[in-house]
Amino acid sequence: MKITIIGAGNVGTSVAYALIMREFAKEIVLIDINDDLLLAKELELSQSIAALNLDIELICTKEYSYTQNSQIILFTAGLARKDGQSRDELLQINANIMLDCAKRVKRFNEEPLFIILTNPVDFLLNTLYESGIFNAKKIVAMAGVLDNARFKYELAKKLKVKTSSVDTRLMGFHNDDMVLLKSHSSVGNHKLTELLNEEEFEDVENEVKTGGAKVIKHLKTSAFLAPASACLRMLESMRSGEFLPMSVILNGEFGIKNKAFGVMARLGLDGVREIMNLNLSFEEREKLEKSLIKYQYKGE
């Protein structure tokens, strides 16, 4: 498999490293505009490949011609969110960068699977869809897997259990309006509704929603290791066939048409294969409806 990563910053490099460690791709192309950064990352990643005695071809370059015949494009370029900055403030800047890169990719790749990791993911996905550069089925955004990982982590910590025993689901936007699905989450053989009261669940919910901001506060830059791990999990789900939360362009599901929204879905190299139909609680439906109105997906 050949995978192109656009952006050699913290997230892009961490994704490349994760792909190498899992031997997920035989060819990895890392694109960036910074020559010094490309040289440094090429040395680091190539030496990692050598240390592990692997046969993985790595190309670090400015030239999009090297992306030809990539099955997957991972977009990680753009500006990272700063302390106190909302994801929405990044939209216009990162949208312009993404569209320029997507047009360059299109010159050498007809219909690759294009996955957005750059924030704000949902609204960048809307922008990419509206541009008409790629087929709607083959453009998605990664954030739900990351949010779900934070959900699992916070629950495991609060209940003092192993994360492997925690099964969680969520829907919605990759921001404070995400909806953690208490009615579809469990720990071992116990439903989450049996383990946490409303106040305790709200505490977990708040920790999940501020998970990224806490990293920014202490690290002074956005998270990158957990997003890279979440991206890898999303890619590996194409082989396992599992449903994972991700932002996709909906075609009437949940009353949303021609807009990006986070749902539980199955992904393949051919794009979004199936969307899980979930029966939500009244509170969960109400939260989703409020977020849809807030972002003008639906009228009052």
Secondary structure as UniProt FT lines:
FT   STRAND          2..6
FT   HELIX           10..22
FT   STRAND          27..31
FT   HELIX           35..51
FT   TURN            52..53
FT   STRAND          57..61
FT   HELIX           64..67
FT   TURN            68..69
FT   STRAND          72..75
FT   TURN            83..84
FT   HELIX           88..90
FT   HELIX           91..106
FT   TURN            107..108
FT   STRAND          113..116
FT   HELIX           121..131
FT   HELIX           136..138
FT   STRAND          139..141
FT   HELIX           144..159
FT   HELIX           163..165
FT   STRAND          166..167
FT   STRAND          170..171
FT   TURN            176..177
FT   STRAND          179..180
FT   HELIX           182..184
FT   STRAND          186..187
FT   TURN            188..189
FT   STRAND          190..191
FT   HELIX           192..195
FT   HELIX           198..209
FT   HELIX           211..219
FT   HELIX           225..240
FT   STRAND          244..251
FT   HELIX           253..255
FT   STRAND          257..268
FT   TURN            269..270
FT   STRAND          271..275
FT   HELIX           282..294
FT   TURN            295..296
//
